[in-house]
Amino acid sequence: EPTVRTELMEQIPPIAIFLQESRPKFPTAFFEYLMPIVVRYLTDVNNQVRKAGQEALLILLEQDLVAQSDIENKVCPILLDLSAPDSDDEYKVEAVNIICKMASLLSRTTVEHMLLPRFCELCSDGKLFQVRKICAANFGDICNAVGQEATERLLIPKFFELCSDSVWGMRKACAECFMAVSYTTSPEVRRSKLSPLFISLISDTCRWVRQAAFQSLGPFISTFANPSSAGLYIREDGTLSIRPPAQDVNSNPCQPSNNITVMSSSANAA
């Protein structure tokens, strides 16, 4: 019964945490018994079971309970198979979604070497606009996961493609995550490549794209600021935080800090 398998998946994370805390008594129980079940249910015929398996996997990754060898040898290969060009449409959409969610939970090396090439392919998927939409919505998170060098070398060309996609929803998603993408690049790339690209979104024929671009204008401009003097920085949760310069705070020790936090475009899109 699918409901039984779904319920089982929901119990996997607390069992795994218990086994981790009692590891001297159960040194290999999780890796030998539970992890294979999670991996197998990622390809279950029932979509509710697959969803429960994906959620369990994310919790296990957040808790750092999955061994690096299992990530590289079991989890990633399954997701690459499910997101292959000839994969079933429903499986492919789910796979690209879980790949995007996993990116921030894995090491930069693993993401860049195992998942980034497939993500770049999915950005150009001509069959399913839903796949491209997920890629566009999570583009900033992927950039943050792989860093500046890989972003400028591999991801920026794909970002240009998505920003000129024939589906307006794609262009709107790009406008919403523009600040997160810009923050990962060098000042020269922001000035010479991203600025003209942003102008094209502000001038888009679709008013929803233009509106999203104008809402991202301030956050995008903030990426040009010098953090040491402007006090602008991106928190780990993806929010743009504004704080007074250190010298102002020091000169008024009795003055309460008036910190302001502005949600980034990618956080709003999520």
One Martini backbone bead per residue (centre of mass of N, CA, C, O) as a GRO file, in nm:
protein
  270
    1GLU     BB    1   0.093   0.038   0.025
    2PRO     BB    2   0.150   0.367  -0.014
    3THR     BB    3   0.083   0.465   0.277
    4VAL     BB    4   0.297   0.290   0.413
    5ARG     BB    5   0.546   0.404   0.268
    6THR     BB    6   0.502   0.695   0.352
    7GLU     BB    7   0.515   0.650   0.658
    8LEU     BB    8   0.797   0.533   0.659
    9MET     BB    9   0.944   0.786   0.555
   10GLU     BB   10   0.861   0.969   0.803
   11GLN     BB   11   1.043   0.776   1.008
   12ILE     BB   12   1.341   0.788   0.920
   13PRO     BB   13   1.472   1.040   1.052
   14PRO     BB   14   1.429   0.969   1.359
   15ILE     BB   15   1.580   0.701   1.338
   16ALA     BB   16   1.851   0.816   1.240
   17ILE     BB   17   1.902   0.994   1.488
   18PHE     BB   18   1.904   0.764   1.692
   19LEU     BB   19   2.140   0.604   1.563
   20GLN     BB   20   2.347   0.831   1.588
   21GLU     BB   21   2.329   0.852   1.905
   22SER     BB   22   2.370   0.508   1.897
   23ARG     BB   23   2.627   0.414   1.733
   24PRO     BB   24   2.781   0.204   1.910
   25LYS     BB   25   2.531  -0.001   1.875
   26PHE     BB   26   2.473   0.120   1.554
   27PRO     BB   27   2.705   0.164   1.318
   28THR     BB   28   2.535   0.039   1.030
   29ALA     BB   29   2.222   0.056   1.005
   30PHE     BB   30   2.163   0.297   0.820
   31PHE     BB   31   2.343   0.217   0.568
   32GLU     BB   32   2.217  -0.081   0.533
   33TYR     BB   33   1.886  -0.010   0.560
   34LEU     BB   34   1.777   0.290   0.516
   35MET     BB   35   1.916   0.420   0.268
   36PRO     BB   36   1.812   0.218   0.050
   37ILE     BB   37   1.516   0.301   0.084
   38VAL     BB   38   1.534   0.595   0.004
   39VAL     BB   39   1.649   0.547  -0.279
   40ARG     BB   40   1.418   0.364  -0.385
   41TYR     BB   41   1.177   0.582  -0.334
   42LEU     BB   42   1.266   0.785  -0.562
   43THR     BB   43   1.129   0.548  -0.778
   44ASP     BB   44   0.850   0.531  -0.718
   45VAL     BB   45   0.527   0.494  -0.853
   46ASN     BB   46   0.446   0.686  -0.625
   47ASN     BB   47   0.430   1.024  -0.565
   48GLN     BB   48   0.401   1.031  -0.251
   49VAL     BB   49   0.645   0.855  -0.193
   50ARG     BB   50   0.854   1.029  -0.334
   51LYS     BB   51   0.806   1.283  -0.168
   52ALA     BB   52   0.879   1.155   0.105
   53GLY     BB   53   1.167   1.078   0.018
   54GLN     BB   54   1.268   1.364  -0.041
   55GLU     BB   55   1.218   1.484   0.241
   56ALA     BB   56   1.398   1.283   0.391
   57LEU     BB   57   1.661   1.348   0.246
   58LEU     BB   58   1.681   1.648   0.330
   59ILE     BB   59   1.693   1.597   0.632
   60LEU     BB   60   1.948   1.419   0.628
   61LEU     BB   61   2.128   1.642   0.507
   62GLU     BB   62   2.084   1.859   0.726
   63GLN     BB   63   2.198   1.642   0.953
   64ASP     BB   64   2.447   1.490   0.839
   65LEU     BB   65   2.374   1.155   0.770
   66VAL     BB   66   2.512   1.142   0.490
   67ALA     BB   67   2.735   1.000   0.316
   68GLN     BB   68   2.944   1.083   0.067
   69SER     BB   69   2.931   0.810  -0.083
   70ASP     BB   70   2.619   0.803  -0.108
   71ILE     BB   71   2.585   1.062  -0.267
   72GLU     BB   72   2.775   0.979  -0.515
   73ASN     BB   73   2.672   0.655  -0.553
   74LYS     BB   74   2.338   0.694  -0.510
   75VAL     BB   75   2.189   0.967  -0.534
   76CYS     BB   76   2.298   1.113  -0.789
   77PRO     BB   77   2.249   0.889  -1.001
   78ILE     BB   78   1.944   0.888  -0.973
   79LEU     BB   79   1.896   1.189  -1.051
   80LEU     BB   80   2.030   1.167  -1.331
   81ASP     BB   81   1.832   0.959  -1.444
   82LEU     BB   82   1.562   1.124  -1.391
   83SER     BB   83   1.696   1.387  -1.566
   84ALA     BB   84   1.697   1.274  -1.827
   85PRO     BB   85   1.591   1.324  -2.147
   86ASP     BB   86   1.425   1.024  -2.141
   87SER     BB   87   1.256   1.089  -1.915
   88ASP     BB   88   1.002   1.120  -1.733
   89ASP     BB   89   0.837   1.404  -1.675
   90GLU     BB   90   0.772   1.376  -1.372
   91TYR     BB   91   1.055   1.288  -1.283
   92LYS     BB   92   1.211   1.534  -1.389
   93VAL     BB   93   1.078   1.754  -1.220
   94GLU     BB   94   1.153   1.631  -0.946
   95ALA     BB   95   1.462   1.617  -0.986
   96VAL     BB   96   1.524   1.920  -1.027
   97ASN     BB   97   1.407   2.006  -0.754
   98ILE     BB   98   1.602   1.836  -0.571
   99ILE     BB   99   1.866   1.946  -0.679
  100CYS     BB  100   1.818   2.241  -0.589
  101LYS     BB  101   1.779   2.174  -0.281
  102MET     BB  102   2.064   2.024  -0.242
  103ALA     BB  103   2.293   2.226  -0.311
  104SER     BB  104   2.315   2.367  -0.014
  105LEU     BB  105   2.394   2.065   0.127
  106LEU     BB  106   2.649   2.047  -0.039
  107SER     BB  107   2.933   2.032  -0.173
  108ARG     BB  108   3.090   2.207  -0.413
  109THR     BB  109   3.222   1.969  -0.561
  110THR     BB  110   2.969   1.795  -0.600
  111VAL     BB  111   2.798   1.997  -0.757
  112GLU     BB  112   2.998   2.065  -0.988
  113HIS     BB  113   3.060   1.759  -1.087
  114MET     BB  114   2.753   1.622  -1.075
  115LEU     BB  115   2.511   1.860  -1.116
  116LEU     BB  116   2.577   2.103  -1.304
  117PRO     BB  117   2.565   1.981  -1.592
  118ARG     BB  118   2.261   1.905  -1.570
  119PHE     BB  119   2.150   2.184  -1.509
  120CYS     BB  120   2.239   2.312  -1.777
  121GLU     BB  121   2.064   2.127  -1.952
  122LEU     BB  122   1.785   2.201  -1.818
  123CYS     BB  123   1.786   2.505  -1.907
  124SER     BB  124   1.749   2.377  -2.225
  125ASP     BB  125   1.475   2.252  -2.211
  126GLY     BB  126   1.244   2.199  -2.484
  127LYS     BB  127   0.998   2.027  -2.358
  128LEU     BB  128   0.998   2.162  -2.055
  129PHE     BB  129   0.906   2.447  -1.891
  130GLN     BB  130   0.910   2.349  -1.594
  131VAL     BB  131   1.213   2.300  -1.581
  132ARG     BB  132   1.307   2.588  -1.646
  133LYS     BB  133   1.155   2.723  -1.412
  134ILE     BB  134   1.311   2.590  -1.182
  135CYS     BB  135   1.587   2.690  -1.266
  136ALA     BB  136   1.523   2.993  -1.250
  137ALA     BB  137   1.421   3.006  -0.948
  138ASN     BB  138   1.720   2.857  -0.853
  139PHE     BB  139   1.975   3.006  -0.961
  140GLY     BB  140   2.098   3.152  -0.713
  141ASP     BB  141   2.156   2.893  -0.547
  142ILE     BB  142   2.354   2.767  -0.746
  143CYS     BB  143   2.560   2.991  -0.750
  144ASN     BB  144   2.621   2.979  -0.444
  145ALA     BB  145   2.718   2.674  -0.446
  146VAL     BB  146   2.970   2.720  -0.672
  147GLY     BB  147   3.045   3.005  -0.735
  148GLN     BB  148   3.210   3.229  -0.933
  149GLU     BB  149   3.360   3.065  -1.151
  150ALA     BB  150   3.121   2.878  -1.241
  151THR     BB  151   2.920   3.098  -1.294
  152GLU     BB  152   3.076   3.251  -1.525
  153ARG     BB  153   3.139   2.996  -1.708
  154LEU     BB  154   2.834   2.836  -1.700
  155LEU     BB  155   2.573   3.011  -1.598
  156ILE     BB  156   2.546   3.283  -1.745
  157PRO     BB  157   2.469   3.175  -2.028
  158LYS     BB  158   2.202   3.047  -1.918
  159PHE     BB  159   2.078   3.307  -1.810
  160PHE     BB  160   2.045   3.442  -2.083
  161GLU     BB  161   1.848   3.238  -2.197
  162LEU     BB  162   1.623   3.271  -1.978
  163CYS     BB  163   1.588   3.589  -2.023
  164SER     BB  164   1.491   3.499  -2.344
  165ASP     BB  165   1.248   3.350  -2.310
  166SER     BB  166   0.931   3.286  -2.444
  167VAL     BB  167   0.852   3.259  -2.148
  168TRP     BB  168   0.758   3.489  -1.916
  169GLY     BB  169   0.799   3.326  -1.650
  170MET     BB  170   1.103   3.300  -1.684
  171ARG     BB  171   1.181   3.599  -1.681
  172LYS     BB  172   1.058   3.657  -1.405
  173ALA     BB  173   1.236   3.462  -1.241
  174CYS     BB  174   1.501   3.605  -1.312
  175ALA     BB  175   1.432   3.880  -1.187
  176GLU     BB  176   1.394   3.767  -0.890
  177CYS     BB  177   1.715   3.640  -0.891
  178PHE     BB  178   1.928   3.861  -0.971
  179MET     BB  179   2.078   3.934  -0.711
  180ALA     BB  180   2.197   3.650  -0.648
  181VAL     BB  181   2.363   3.635  -0.906
  182SER     BB  182   2.528   3.900  -0.879
  183TYR     BB  183   2.667   3.835  -0.602
  184THR     BB  184   2.854   3.596  -0.743
  185THR     BB  185   2.997   3.811  -0.900
  186SER     BB  186   3.182   4.025  -1.050
  187PRO     BB  187   3.201   4.359  -1.113
  188GLU     BB  188   3.248   4.329  -1.420
  189VAL     BB  189   3.003   4.147  -1.483
  190ARG     BB  190   2.789   4.337  -1.377
  191ARG     BB  191   2.856   4.571  -1.572
  192SER     BB  192   2.887   4.421  -1.868
  193LYS     BB  193   2.635   4.200  -1.841
  194LEU     BB  194   2.400   4.242  -1.626
  195SER     BB  195   2.303   4.527  -1.682
  196PRO     BB  196   2.193   4.488  -1.975
  197LEU     BB  197   2.007   4.254  -1.893
  198PHE     BB  198   1.829   4.415  -1.696
  199ILE     BB  199   1.726   4.624  -1.900
  200SER     BB  200   1.569   4.413  -2.069
  201LEU     BB  201   1.364   4.348  -1.838
  202ILE     BB  202   1.254   4.640  -1.794
  203SER     BB  203   1.179   4.627  -2.128
  204ASP     BB  204   0.968   4.434  -2.136
  205THR     BB  205   0.665   4.330  -2.282
  206CYS     BB  206   0.602   4.227  -1.999
  207ARG     BB  207   0.467   4.349  -1.707
  208TRP     BB  208   0.556   4.125  -1.507
  209VAL     BB  209   0.855   4.149  -1.567
  210ARG     BB  210   0.890   4.448  -1.508
  211GLN     BB  211   0.793   4.440  -1.216
  212ALA     BB  212   1.011   4.241  -1.113
  213ALA     BB  213   1.251   4.416  -1.193
  214PHE     BB  214   1.184   4.667  -1.021
  215GLN     BB  215   1.191   4.507  -0.749
  216SER     BB  216   1.512   4.429  -0.812
  217LEU     BB  217   1.675   4.692  -0.838
  218GLY     BB  218   1.781   4.753  -0.557
  219PRO     BB  219   1.926   4.482  -0.497
  220PHE     BB  220   2.111   4.503  -0.744
  221ILE     BB  221   2.254   4.768  -0.667
  222SER     BB  222   2.372   4.658  -0.393
  223THR     BB  223   2.601   4.476  -0.536
  224PHE     BB  224   2.791   4.743  -0.589
  225ALA     BB  225   2.859   4.763  -0.307
  226ASN     BB  226   3.060   4.827  -0.032
  227PRO     BB  227   3.043   4.652   0.254
  228SER     BB  228   3.244   4.822   0.439
  229SER     BB  229   3.069   5.100   0.384
  230ALA     BB  230   2.752   5.010   0.353
  231GLY     BB  231   2.660   4.732   0.510
  232LEU     BB  232   2.619   4.512   0.291
  233TYR     BB  233   2.464   4.183   0.316
  234ILE     BB  234   2.452   3.827   0.291
  235ARG     BB  235   2.286   3.590   0.416
  236GLU     BB  236   2.237   3.249   0.449
  237ASP     BB  237   1.910   3.291   0.395
  238GLY     BB  238   1.902   3.525   0.151
  239THR     BB  239   1.936   3.800   0.290
  240LEU     BB  240   1.931   4.146   0.295
  241SER     BB  241   2.155   4.336   0.491
  242ILE     BB  242   2.138   4.638   0.699
  243ARG     BB  243   2.410   4.829   0.837
  244PRO     BB  244   2.590   5.019   1.015
  245PRO     BB  245   2.869   5.151   1.037
  246ALA     BB  246   3.108   5.093   1.266
  247GLN     BB  247   3.178   5.393   1.340
  248ASP     BB  248   2.886   5.474   1.422
  249VAL     BB  249   2.848   5.274   1.650
  250ASN     BB  250   3.099   5.364   1.818
  251SER     BB  251   3.009   5.675   1.849
  252ASN     BB  252   2.713   5.536   1.956
  253PRO     BB  253   2.672   5.330   2.215
  254CYS     BB  254   2.362   5.424   2.300
  255GLN     BB  255   2.268   5.362   2.023
  256PRO     BB  256   2.045   5.195   1.866
  257SER     BB  257   2.009   4.960   1.645
  258ASN     BB  258   1.889   4.991   1.284
  259ASN     BB  259   1.814   4.729   1.152
  260ILE     BB  260   1.776   4.603   0.813
  261THR     BB  261   1.565   4.369   0.638
  262VAL     BB  262   1.590   4.234   0.306
  263MET     BB  263   1.448   4.053   0.084
  264SER     BB  264   1.530   3.858  -0.149
  265SER     BB  265   1.436   3.745  -0.451
  266SER     BB  266   1.475   3.440  -0.401
  267ALA     BB  267   1.311   3.432  -0.139
  268ASN     BB  268   1.044   3.531  -0.262
  269ALA     BB  269   1.015   3.304  -0.472
  270ALA     BB  270   1.004   3.070  -0.250
   0.00000   0.00000   0.00000
